[in-house]
Amino acid sequence: WRVTPVNFCGSGTASTAYRFTTPNQQAADDVPVSIDSNSVVEVFSTLTIEENLRITDLNVLLDIPHTYVSDLTISLTSPTGLSIDLFQNSCGSSDDIDAVFDDEGSPLQCGFSSPVVAGSVIPQGGRLSLFDEQSTQGDWVLRIFDYYAEDGGSIDYFAFDYETDGEWENVPPIAFSQSLVSSEQALEVAVEGLDPERQTLSFELVDPPSEGQLLGNEE
């Protein structure tokens, strides 16, 4: 957007262009999902986003009634397969989670009443910024593993509050140039690069060495 001054004398020169981020919130349609109390269970909820937007900030909103929350590990997996743990077996035998998981939140402090996990909380097993620069488009999967029987609950709400600065496009990866000189008969070279969307990179040898042999190592 630009700003142009206007008065009775006429219009002035437009300012330089500025941009702003727009928050969006989307929720999963498949809830509620039951967490059975009769056995060790793994349950899922899927949030499908059609828009192809670049993420600049992502928060996760959860409402999970459960009678023994430390039985639970809760993880989020992106459409590209990246995954972090939002919650890891904390807060003892207390009940219920109703919280926003946010990198700018506070470290988890278990409450004294239900919901024991509430407010704005930093994820326990990673940073949501891992998903920055990725596309919103696709299936985002919330996974809950309940390690013990006898206590159960449900996923009542699973949603995103995210910011974006426009449509996502695939930015080419960056290969880090390297130069090595050695008098040794053999040397090891670690091939390095960066993908802005944090996708897995593969490397292609363009020019083989003029002398000697080049051996690959999958590690």
Salt bridges, closest charged atoms under 4 A:
GLU42 OE2 - ARG143 NE 2.39
GLU133 OE1 - ARG54 NE 3.91
ASP146 OD2 - HIS66 NE2 2.83
ASP165 OD2 - ARG19 NH2 3.68
ASP165 OD1 - ARG54 NH2 2.96
